[in-house]
């Protein structure tokens, strides 16, 4: 066991995770709508170039959806780890981790 207590800042972790979710929603998920708007604009054209551009945009949108899902899973994993740490502290009343409330 460590000789001094670990400073676990529960409020900082919780706030950072909430901010991460907000940034994903405002920064990435809103872009999905932009891809849909661009695709709608190209829906009237049947040229080979327009079709290639539509395919590229669809693939880029699918990549963005994958990235969003990955980030959400990572944030959920961090949130679960934070909850587990808090539960461990409550269950075992260990003095080696202390929540500073920051």
TIVO-2410 file (N, C-alpha, C; in nm, 3 decimals):
# residues 102
REC num residu      c1      c2      c3 atome chaine
REC   1      X   0.083  -0.118   0.000     N      A
REC   1      X   0.000   0.000   0.000    CA      A
REC   1      X   0.088   0.125   0.000     C      A
REC   2      X   0.040   0.232  -0.064     N      A
REC   2      X   0.117   0.356  -0.065    CA      A
REC   2      X   0.130   0.415   0.075     C      A
REC   3      X   0.236   0.491   0.096     N      A
REC   3      X   0.260   0.550   0.227    CA      A
REC   3      X   0.175   0.674   0.251     C      A
REC   4      X   0.127   0.737   0.145     N      A
REC   4      X   0.041   0.853   0.163    CA      A
REC   4      X  -0.085   0.835   0.080     C      A
REC   5      X  -0.188   0.907   0.116     N      A
REC   5      X  -0.316   0.893   0.050    CA      A
REC   5      X  -0.313   0.946  -0.092     C      A
REC   6      X  -0.390   0.880  -0.179     N      A
REC   6      X  -0.407   0.924  -0.317    CA      A
REC   6      X  -0.516   1.030  -0.319     C      A
REC   7      X  -0.492   1.139  -0.386     N      A
REC   7      X  -0.592   1.247  -0.394    CA      A
REC   7      X  -0.683   1.222  -0.514     C      A
REC   8      X  -0.800   1.169  -0.489     N      A
REC   8      X  -0.898   1.142  -0.594    CA      A
REC   8      X  -1.000   1.255  -0.594     C      A
REC   9      X  -1.006   1.327  -0.702     N      A
REC   9      X  -1.094   1.444  -0.712    CA      A
REC   9      X  -1.222   1.404  -0.784     C      A
REC  10      X  -1.316   1.354  -0.708     N      A
REC  10      X  -1.440   1.300  -0.762    CA      A
REC  10      X  -1.516   1.403  -0.845     C      A
REC  11      X  -1.531   1.523  -0.795     N      A
REC  11      X  -1.608   1.626  -0.866    CA      A
REC  11      X  -1.540   1.663  -0.998     C      A
REC  12      X  -1.408   1.667  -0.999     N      A
REC  12      X  -1.335   1.700  -1.122    CA      A
REC  12      X  -1.356   1.590  -1.227     C      A
REC  13      X  -1.348   1.465  -1.183     N      A
REC  13      X  -1.368   1.353  -1.275    CA      A
REC  13      X  -1.510   1.355  -1.331     C      A
REC  14      X  -1.608   1.371  -1.244     N      A
REC  14      X  -1.747   1.373  -1.287    CA      A
REC  14      X  -1.773   1.490  -1.382     C      A
REC  15      X  -1.721   1.607  -1.348     N      A
REC  15      X  -1.738   1.725  -1.434    CA      A
REC  15      X  -1.670   1.709  -1.568     C      A
REC  16      X  -1.552   1.650  -1.569     N      A
REC  16      X  -1.479   1.629  -1.694    CA      A
REC  16      X  -1.552   1.532  -1.785     C      A
REC  17      X  -1.608   1.427  -1.727     N      A
REC  17      X  -1.683   1.330  -1.807    CA      A
REC  17      X  -1.809   1.394  -1.864     C      A
REC  18      X  -1.878   1.474  -1.782     N      A
REC  18      X  -1.998   1.544  -1.831    CA      A
REC  18      X  -1.961   1.641  -1.943     C      A
REC  19      X  -1.848   1.711  -1.927     N      A
REC  19      X  -1.802   1.803  -2.032    CA      A
REC  19      X  -1.769   1.726  -2.159     C      A
REC  20      X  -1.707   1.610  -2.144     N      A
REC  20      X  -1.677   1.527  -2.262    CA      A
REC  20      X  -1.803   1.488  -2.337     C      A
REC  21      X  -1.907   1.448  -2.264     N      A
REC  21      X  -2.034   1.414  -2.329    CA      A
REC  21      X  -2.092   1.536  -2.401     C      A
REC  22      X  -2.084   1.651  -2.337     N      A
REC  22      X  -2.137   1.773  -2.398    CA      A
REC  22      X  -2.059   1.809  -2.525     C      A
REC  23      X  -1.927   1.796  -2.521     N      A
REC  23      X  -1.846   1.827  -2.639    CA      A
REC  23      X  -1.875   1.730  -2.753     C      A
REC  24      X  -1.896   1.604  -2.721     N      A
REC  24      X  -1.931   1.507  -2.825    CA      A
REC  24      X  -2.063   1.545  -2.888     C      A
REC  25      X  -2.159   1.579  -2.804     N      A
REC  25      X  -2.292   1.613  -2.856    CA      A
REC  25      X  -2.288   1.741  -2.939     C      A
REC  26      X  -2.225   1.846  -2.885     N      A
REC  26      X  -2.226   1.974  -2.956    CA      A
REC  26      X  -2.126   1.978  -3.071     C      A
REC  27      X  -2.013   1.912  -3.055     N      A
REC  27      X  -1.909   1.923  -3.157    CA      A
REC  27      X  -1.914   1.818  -3.265     C      A
REC  28      X  -1.954   1.696  -3.229     N      A
REC  28      X  -1.949   1.588  -3.327    CA      A
REC  28      X  -2.086   1.546  -3.378     C      A
REC  29      X  -2.180   1.525  -3.287     N      A
REC  29      X  -2.311   1.478  -3.331    CA      A
REC  29      X  -2.383   1.581  -3.418     C      A
REC  30      X  -2.360   1.709  -3.392     N      A
REC  30      X  -2.421   1.812  -3.476    CA      A
REC  30      X  -2.366   1.809  -3.617     C      A
REC  31      X  -2.244   1.760  -3.633     N      A
REC  31      X  -2.186   1.750  -3.767    CA      A
REC  31      X  -2.256   1.645  -3.853     C      A
REC  32      X  -2.314   1.546  -3.787     N      A
REC  32      X  -2.387   1.444  -3.864    CA      A
REC  32      X  -2.498   1.508  -3.944     C      A
REC  33      X  -2.565   1.607  -3.887     N      A
REC  33      X  -2.671   1.680  -3.957    CA      A
REC  33      X  -2.614   1.754  -4.078     C      A
REC  34      X  -2.494   1.808  -4.062     N      A
REC  34      X  -2.432   1.878  -4.175    CA      A
REC  34      X  -2.406   1.782  -4.291     C      A
REC  35      X  -2.362   1.660  -4.259     N      A
REC  35      X  -2.340   1.560  -4.365    CA      A
REC  35      X  -2.473   1.529  -4.434     C      A
REC  36      X  -2.580   1.515  -4.358     N      A
REC  36      X  -2.711   1.488  -4.417    CA      A
REC  36      X  -2.755   1.603  -4.508     C      A
REC  37      X  -2.728   1.726  -4.466     N      A
REC  37      X  -2.764   1.842  -4.548    CA      A
REC  37      X  -2.686   1.843  -4.679     C      A
REC  38      X  -2.559   1.811  -4.673     N      A
REC  38      X  -2.477   1.807  -4.796    CA      A
REC  38      X  -2.528   1.697  -4.888     C      A
REC  39      X  -2.556   1.580  -4.830     N      A
REC  39      X  -2.607   1.469  -4.912    CA      A
REC  39      X  -2.740   1.504  -4.976     C      A
REC  40      X  -2.825   1.575  -4.905     N      A
REC  40      X  -2.954   1.616  -4.961    CA      A
REC  40      X  -2.934   1.711  -5.078     C      A
REC  41      X  -2.832   1.796  -5.070     N      A
REC  41      X  -2.803   1.889  -5.178    CA      A
REC  41      X  -2.755   1.819  -5.304     C      A
REC  42      X  -2.692   1.705  -5.288     N      A
REC  42      X  -2.642   1.630  -5.404    CA      A
REC  42      X  -2.741   1.525  -5.455     C      A
REC  43      X  -2.856   1.517  -5.395     N      A
REC  43      X  -2.950   1.411  -5.432    CA      A
REC  43      X  -3.012   1.432  -5.570     C      A
REC  44      X  -3.009   1.554  -5.620     N      A
REC  44      X  -3.073   1.580  -5.750    CA      A
REC  44      X  -2.980   1.551  -5.867     C      A
REC  45      X  -2.851   1.538  -5.841     N      A
REC  45      X  -2.755   1.516  -5.950    CA      A
REC  45      X  -2.727   1.367  -5.967     C      A
REC  46      X  -2.721   1.323  -6.091     N      A
REC  46      X  -2.693   1.183  -6.121    CA      A
REC  46      X  -2.560   1.164  -6.193     C      A
REC  47      X  -2.476   1.265  -6.192     N      A
REC  47      X  -2.348   1.251  -6.262    CA      A
REC  47      X  -2.254   1.158  -6.186     C      A
REC  48      X  -2.153   1.111  -6.255     N      A
REC  48      X  -2.056   1.019  -6.195    CA      A
REC  48      X  -1.980   1.088  -6.081     C      A
REC  49      X  -1.949   1.215  -6.099     N      A
REC  49      X  -1.876   1.290  -5.996    CA      A
REC  49      X  -1.962   1.309  -5.871     C      A
REC  50      X  -2.089   1.340  -5.892     N      A
REC  50      X  -2.179   1.358  -5.778    CA      A
REC  50      X  -2.196   1.228  -5.702     C      A
REC  51      X  -2.206   1.117  -5.774     N      A
REC  51      X  -2.220   0.986  -5.709    CA      A
REC  51      X  -2.095   0.952  -5.628     C      A
REC  52      X  -1.977   0.981  -5.684     N      A
REC  52      X  -1.852   0.956  -5.611    CA      A
REC  52      X  -1.844   1.043  -5.486     C      A
REC  53      X  -1.885   1.167  -5.499     N      A
REC  53      X  -1.884   1.258  -5.384    CA      A
REC  53      X  -1.983   1.213  -5.277     C      A
REC  54      X  -2.102   1.168  -5.319     N      A
REC  54      X  -2.200   1.117  -5.223    CA      A
REC  54      X  -2.144   0.996  -5.148     C      A
REC  55      X  -2.080   0.905  -5.219     N      A
REC  55      X  -2.022   0.787  -5.156    CA      A
REC  55      X  -1.914   0.826  -5.055     C      A
REC  56      X  -1.830   0.922  -5.092     N      A
REC  56      X  -1.724   0.967  -5.003    CA      A
REC  56      X  -1.784   1.031  -4.876     C      A
REC  57      X  -1.886   1.112  -4.893     N      A
REC  57      X  -1.949   1.178  -4.779    CA      A
REC  57      X  -2.017   1.074  -4.689     C      A
REC  58      X  -2.081   0.975  -4.748     N      A
REC  58      X  -2.144   0.870  -4.668    CA      A
REC  58      X  -2.040   0.793  -4.586     C      A
REC  59      X  -1.925   0.764  -4.648     N      A
REC  59      X  -1.819   0.694  -4.576    CA      A
REC  59      X  -1.762   0.780  -4.464     C      A
REC  60      X  -1.746   0.908  -4.491     N      A
REC  60      X  -1.694   0.999  -4.389    CA      A
REC  60      X  -1.794   1.012  -4.273     C      A
REC  61      X  -1.922   1.016  -4.305     N      A
REC  61      X  -2.025   1.023  -4.202    CA      A
REC  61      X  -2.023   0.895  -4.117     C      A
REC  62      X  -2.007   0.780  -4.182     N      A
REC  62      X  -2.000   0.653  -4.108    CA      A
REC  62      X  -1.877   0.650  -4.016     C      A
REC  63      X  -1.767   0.706  -4.064     N      A
REC  63      X  -1.646   0.714  -3.981    CA      A
REC  63      X  -1.670   0.803  -3.860     C      A
REC  64      X  -1.737   0.915  -3.880     N      A
REC  64      X  -1.768   1.005  -3.770    CA      A
REC  64      X  -1.860   0.937  -3.668     C      A
REC  65      X  -1.957   0.861  -3.716     N      A
REC  65      X  -2.045   0.787  -3.625    CA      A
REC  65      X  -1.965   0.686  -3.543     C      A
REC  66      X  -1.868   0.621  -3.604     N      A
REC  66      X  -1.782   0.526  -3.533    CA      A
REC  66      X  -1.698   0.597  -3.427     C      A
REC  67      X  -1.644   0.713  -3.461     N      A
REC  67      X  -1.564   0.790  -3.366    CA      A
REC  67      X  -1.650   0.835  -3.249     C      A
REC  68      X  -1.770   0.882  -3.276     N      A
REC  68      X  -1.862   0.925  -3.170    CA      A
REC  68      X  -1.891   0.808  -3.076     C      A
REC  69      X  -1.919   0.692  -3.133     N      A
REC  69      X  -1.947   0.574  -3.052    CA      A
REC  69      X  -1.827   0.536  -2.966     C      A
REC  70      X  -1.708   0.542  -3.023     N      A
REC  70      X  -1.585   0.510  -2.948    CA      A
REC  70      X  -1.567   0.607  -2.830     C      A
REC  71      X  -1.580   0.736  -2.857     N      A
REC  71      X  -1.564   0.834  -2.749    CA      A
REC  71      X  -1.667   0.815  -2.639     C      A
REC  72      X  -1.791   0.786  -2.678     N      A
REC  72      X  -1.895   0.764  -2.577    CA      A
REC  72      X  -1.863   0.641  -2.493     C      A
REC  73      X  -1.815   0.534  -2.556     N      A
REC  73      X  -1.778   0.414  -2.483    CA      A
REC  73      X  -1.663   0.442  -2.386     C      A
REC  74      X  -1.566   0.521  -2.429     N      A
REC  74      X  -1.453   0.556  -2.342    CA      A
REC  74      X  -1.501   0.638  -2.223     C      A
REC  75      X  -1.588   0.734  -2.246     N      A
REC  75      X  -1.641   0.814  -2.136    CA      A
REC  75      X  -1.725   0.729  -2.041     C      A
REC  76      X  -1.803   0.638  -2.095     N      A
REC  76      X  -1.881   0.548  -2.010    CA      A
REC  76      X  -1.789   0.460  -1.926     C      A
REC  77      X  -1.680   0.413  -1.986     N      A
REC  77      X  -1.584   0.331  -1.914    CA      A
REC  77      X  -1.522   0.411  -1.798     C      A
REC  78      X  -1.485   0.535  -1.824     N      A
REC  78      X  -1.428   0.621  -1.720    CA      A
REC  78      X  -1.530   0.648  -1.610     C      A
REC  79      X  -1.654   0.671  -1.650     N      A
REC  79      X  -1.760   0.698  -1.553    CA      A
REC  79      X  -1.783   0.575  -1.465     C      A
REC  80      X  -1.784   0.457  -1.525     N      A
REC  80      X  -1.801   0.333  -1.447    CA      A
REC  80      X  -1.684   0.311  -1.353     C      A
REC  81      X  -1.563   0.340  -1.399     N      A
REC  81      X  -1.446   0.325  -1.313    CA      A
REC  81      X  -1.454   0.421  -1.195     C      A
REC  82      X  -1.501   0.541  -1.220     N      A
REC  82      X  -1.516   0.639  -1.113    CA      A
REC  82      X  -1.618   0.591  -1.011     C      A
REC  83      X  -1.730   0.539  -1.059     N      A
REC  83      X  -1.833   0.485  -0.969    CA      A
REC  83      X  -1.780   0.367  -0.888     C      A
REC  84      X  -1.704   0.280  -0.954     N      A
REC  84      X  -1.646   0.164  -0.885    CA      A
REC  84      X  -1.550   0.208  -0.777     C      A
REC  85      X  -1.472   0.309  -0.805     N      A
REC  85      X  -1.377   0.360  -0.705    CA      A
REC  85      X  -1.451   0.418  -0.585     C      A
REC  86      X  -1.555   0.494  -0.610     N      A
REC  86      X  -1.635   0.550  -0.501    CA      A
REC  86      X  -1.700   0.438  -0.419     C      A
REC  87      X  -1.753   0.336  -0.487     N      A
REC  87      X  -1.816   0.224  -0.417    CA      A
REC  87      X  -1.713   0.148  -0.335     C      A
REC  88      X  -1.595   0.127  -0.388     N      A
REC  88      X  -1.489   0.059  -0.313    CA      A
REC  88      X  -1.454   0.136  -0.188     C      A
REC  89      X  -1.447   0.266  -0.200     N      A
REC  89      X  -1.417   0.350  -0.084    CA      A
REC  89      X  -1.525   0.336   0.023     C      A
REC  90      X  -1.649   0.335  -0.022     N      A
REC  90      X  -1.759   0.324   0.074    CA      A
REC  90      X  -1.763   0.185   0.137     C      A
REC  91      X  -1.743   0.081   0.054     N      A
REC  91      X  -1.752  -0.057   0.104    CA      A
REC  91      X  -1.639  -0.094   0.198     C      A
REC  92      X  -1.518  -0.051   0.167     N      A
REC  92      X  -1.402  -0.093   0.244    CA      A
REC  92      X  -1.349   0.015   0.337     C      A
REC  93      X  -1.401   0.136   0.325     N      A
REC  93      X  -1.356   0.248   0.407    CA      A
REC  93      X  -1.204   0.256   0.413     C      A
REC  94      X  -1.144   0.239   0.299     N      A
REC  94      X  -0.997   0.242   0.289    CA      A
REC  94      X  -0.948   0.385   0.307     C      A
REC  95      X  -0.841   0.402   0.379     N      A
REC  95      X  -0.786   0.535   0.398    CA      A
REC  95      X  -0.680   0.568   0.294     C      A
REC  96      X  -0.661   0.483   0.195     N      A
REC  96      X  -0.557   0.506   0.096    CA      A
REC  96      X  -0.604   0.590  -0.024     C      A
REC  97      X  -0.730   0.612  -0.036     N      A
REC  97      X  -0.785   0.699  -0.138    CA      A
REC  97      X  -0.880   0.794  -0.069     C      A
REC  98      X  -0.861   0.922  -0.087     N      A
REC  98      X  -0.954   1.014  -0.025    CA      A
REC  98      X  -1.011   1.107  -0.130     C      A
REC  99      X  -1.139   1.131  -0.124     N      A
REC  99      X  -1.206   1.219  -0.216    CA      A
REC  99      X  -1.195   1.361  -0.165     C      A
REC 100      X  -1.140   1.449  -0.248     N      A
REC 100      X  -1.119   1.587  -0.206    CA      A
REC 100      X  -1.240   1.674  -0.236     C      A
REC 101      X  -1.337   1.622  -0.310     N      A
REC 101      X  -1.459   1.696  -0.340    CA      A
REC 101      X  -1.439   1.805  -0.445     C      A
REC 102      X  -1.324   1.810  -0.508     N      A
REC 102      X  -1.297   1.912  -0.610    CA      A
REC 102      X  -1.354   1.870  -0.742     C      A
***
